[in-house]
Amino acid sequence: MSVFTKKDIKTTNINPFNMIGSDWFALTAKKGDKVNTMTAGWGGFGVMWGKNVAYIVVRDSRYTKEFMDYSDSFSMTFFDNSTENKKILGYLGSISGRSEDKIQNAGLTVGYYEDTPYINEGSTVYICKKLYLSPMPADCFIDSSIDSTWYSDKDYHNLYIGEITAMLHKS
């Protein structure tokens, strides 16, 4: 059986453009005794306020937003790049957790690092402590084409910045 082990984030070389933009990840958070996840393909990694951070965005309409707002932490689970994993992430991104238990229906299971949930079937997990949340309103876009291109339905994103407190890698 594969087991996750904690790794030092400063010793890893990653390509966030492929990991996030092409391969996607499962964003997971907890609200009370419930866990929800969604597929995400926008965000990044960096350094902010002297901390290693991840930043992600979640639209107002997403059920996962309720979980993100409730929780002090979240996880980003990355999967090995395979056709099957891409199908699973496609499913997680197209079905709402409001209507079904999509984690179970996708054949996935939830693990925990301390009290933060993540998806067991992934290969790398970033555990993040929420530091910052800000809406992304249209009047803040300097390039007005962003609003018309990405937000014709006016379902705007919210920016979350989380300190990466642990990186887990499946061995």
Secondary structure, 3 states (H helix, E strand, C coil): CCCEEEECHHHCCCCHHHHHHHCCEEEEEEECCEEEEEEECCEEEEEECCEEEEEEEEECCCHHHHHHHHCCEEEEEECCCCHHHHHHHHHHHHCCCCCCCHHHHCCCCEEEECCEEEECCCCEEEEEEEEEEEECCHHHCCCCHHHHHHCCCCCCEEEEEEEEEEEEEEC
